[in-house]
């Protein structure tokens, strides 16, 4: 039976690299540098996923983060296919994220870190 070459399914999700950082591990032999990447995927219609990846090179870290984000896709309920239905606040460790519904045409308004 001949082997068929299947192409991977083309993803309909947009990809956005949020951050790339250099991570250092200090050992007896010296410093060991690696790269960390955070990626978000989504279709702007209610599906969103976020993932982190770490590797020796930046493209490998982005690739790993993208795989993690695609595994972590979740459905977010939307009103009129544009905004969330209510305000939500979430805390993980020291990080606090607050999202609010917005009027049409507002776009994304994001603030920096708040030192508490």
C-alpha positions in Angstrom: 0.0 0.0 0.0 1.6 3.3 -1.0 2.2 6.0 1.6 0.2 9.1 1.2 1.7 12.5 2.0 -0.8 14.5 4.0 -0.3 18.2 4.3 -1.0 19.6 7.8 -4.4 21.3 8.1 -4.0 25.1 7.4 -4.8 27.0 10.5 -7.4 29.8 10.3 -6.0 31.3 13.5 -3.9 34.5 13.5 -0.6 34.4 15.4 0.9 37.2 17.4 4.2 37.1 19.2 3.8 38.9 22.5 7.3 38.7 24.0 10.7 37.2 23.5 13.1 37.1 26.4 16.6 35.8 27.0 16.7 33.4 29.9 20.1 32.7 31.7 21.0 29.6 33.7 24.2 30.0 35.7 26.1 26.8 36.2 29.6 25.9 37.4 30.8 25.9 33.8 29.4 29.4 33.0 26.2 31.0 31.8 23.8 29.0 29.6 21.5 31.2 27.5 18.1 30.2 26.1 15.1 32.1 24.7 11.6 32.2 26.0 8.6 33.2 23.8 4.9 34.0 24.4 2.5 33.7 21.5 -1.3 34.3 21.2 -3.5 32.8 18.5 -7.1 33.7 17.7 -9.6 34.1 14.9 -11.2 37.4 16.1 -14.5 35.6 16.4 -14.3 34.2 19.9 -11.5 31.6 19.7 -8.2 32.5 21.6 -5.2 30.6 22.9 -1.9 31.5 24.6 1.3 29.5 24.9 4.9 29.8 26.1 7.9 28.1 24.7 11.6 27.9 25.6 14.5 26.8 23.4 18.2 27.5 22.5 17.2 29.6 19.4 14.4 32.2 19.0 12.6 30.5 16.0 12.5 27.2 17.9 11.0 29.0 21.0 8.4 30.7 18.9 7.5 27.3 17.2 7.1 25.6 20.6 5.0 28.5 22.0 2.8 28.4 18.9 2.2 24.6 19.4 1.3 25.3 23.1 -1.1 28.1 22.1 -2.9 25.9 19.5 -3.4 23.2 22.1 -4.8 25.8 24.6 -7.5 27.4 22.3 -10.7 28.2 24.2 -14.0 29.8 23.2 -14.9 33.2 24.5 -18.5 34.4 24.4 -19.0 37.6 22.4 -21.8 40.1 22.0 -22.5 41.1 18.3 -19.2 39.3 17.4 -17.1 42.2 18.8 -17.0 42.5 22.6 -17.3 40.5 25.8 -20.6 40.4 27.7 -19.3 41.6 31.1 -16.3 42.8 33.0 -13.8 40.1 34.2 -10.8 40.3 36.6 -8.3 37.4 36.9 -5.3 37.0 39.2 -2.4 34.6 38.6 0.5 35.0 41.0 1.3 38.8 41.1 -0.3 39.4 37.7 -3.8 40.9 37.5 -5.7 41.2 34.2 -8.9 43.2 33.8 -11.1 43.2 30.7 -14.2 45.3 30.1 -16.8 45.5 27.4 -16.3 48.4 25.0 -18.4 50.5 22.6 -18.1 49.9 18.9 -15.0 51.4 17.3 -13.0 51.6 20.6 -10.3 49.0 19.7 -7.9 47.5 22.3 -6.8 49.8 25.1 -4.0 48.2 27.1 -2.0 49.6 30.0 1.4 48.8 31.3 2.4 47.1 34.6 0.9 48.6 37.7 3.3 48.5 40.6 1.6 47.6 43.9 
